[in-house]
């Protein structure tokens, strides 16, 4: 149903997007933006999988979407992110 060129472009960009988002989340750099980007990427993947009607994979992707939701909901409790450590060093006193 989707145009071939858009699927090809998405296929080439997907590994790079996953790697960049994964590294940002892993090291805690730009954590909030990386989690939002990861959640949007999961929404796109779930949409494409649903178009293919591959419900087993779509179910697994929805589990990952729940994990992203929880990470976004509890991001203020992330003590060891680079963002948090850098903000403490910049704060006076």
DANORUR-V640811 format. One record per residue. N is the residue number from 1. RES is the residue in one letter. PHI is phi in radians with two decimals (NA if undefined). D_FIRST is the distance of its C-alpha to the first C-alpha in Angstrom with 1 decimal. Layout:
BEGIN
N & RES & PHI & D_FIRST
N & RES & PHI & D_FIRST
END
This chain:
BEGIN
1 & X & NA & 0.0
2 & X & -1.53 & 3.8
3 & X & -1.09 & 6.6
4 & X & -1.00 & 8.8
5 & X & -1.09 & 11.8
6 & X & -1.22 & 10.8
7 & X & -1.19 & 10.1
8 & X & -1.15 & 13.4
9 & X & -1.08 & 15.3
10 & X & -1.09 & 14.5
11 & X & -1.11 & 15.6
12 & X & -1.29 & 18.8
13 & X & -1.42 & 19.6
14 & X & -1.02 & 19.1
15 & X & -1.08 & 22.4
16 & X & -1.20 & 24.4
17 & X & -1.11 & 23.2
18 & X & -1.09 & 24.0
19 & X & -1.15 & 27.3
20 & X & -1.15 & 28.4
21 & X & -1.11 & 27.6
22 & X & -1.08 & 29.2
23 & X & -1.18 & 32.3
24 & X & -1.10 & 32.7
25 & X & -1.20 & 32.5
26 & X & -1.06 & 34.8
27 & X & -1.61 & 37.4
28 & X & 1.31 & 37.1
29 & X & -1.79 & 36.6
30 & X & 0.90 & 34.8
31 & X & -0.99 & 34.1
32 & X & -1.07 & 32.8
33 & X & -1.18 & 30.3
34 & X & -1.16 & 29.2
35 & X & -1.16 & 28.6
36 & X & -1.15 & 26.6
37 & X & -1.09 & 24.5
38 & X & -1.14 & 24.1
39 & X & -1.16 & 23.1
40 & X & -1.14 & 20.4
41 & X & -1.12 & 19.1
42 & X & -1.12 & 19.2
43 & X & -1.11 & 17.2
44 & X & -1.13 & 14.4
45 & X & -1.12 & 14.7
46 & X & -1.15 & 14.8
47 & X & -1.07 & 11.8
48 & X & -1.12 & 9.7
49 & X & -1.18 & 11.9
50 & X & -1.20 & 11.5
51 & X & -1.09 & 7.7
52 & X & -1.37 & 9.1
53 & X & 1.02 & 12.0
54 & X & -1.72 & 14.6
55 & X & -1.26 & 17.1
56 & X & -1.13 & 20.0
57 & X & -1.21 & 18.6
58 & X & -1.07 & 17.3
59 & X & -1.10 & 20.9
60 & X & -1.13 & 22.4
61 & X & -1.16 & 20.4
62 & X & -1.19 & 21.6
63 & X & -1.12 & 25.1
64 & X & -1.10 & 24.7
65 & X & -1.11 & 23.7
66 & X & -1.13 & 26.9
67 & X & -1.10 & 28.8
68 & X & -1.08 & 27.6
69 & X & -1.02 & 28.6
70 & X & -1.15 & 32.0
71 & X & -1.11 & 32.5
72 & X & -1.20 & 31.8
73 & X & -1.14 & 34.1
74 & X & -1.88 & 36.9
75 & X & -1.14 & 36.7
76 & X & -1.25 & 40.1
77 & X & -1.61 & 41.8
78 & X & -1.43 & 40.7
79 & X & -1.44 & 44.1
80 & X & -1.84 & 43.5
81 & X & -1.23 & 40.7
82 & X & -1.08 & 41.7
83 & X & -1.01 & 40.9
84 & X & -1.18 & 43.5
85 & X & -1.16 & 46.1
86 & X & -1.24 & 45.9
87 & X & -1.21 & 46.2
88 & X & -1.21 & 49.3
89 & X & -1.23 & 50.9
90 & X & -1.37 & 50.4
91 & X & -1.20 & 51.8
92 & X & -1.25 & 55.5
93 & X & 1.48 & 58.0
END
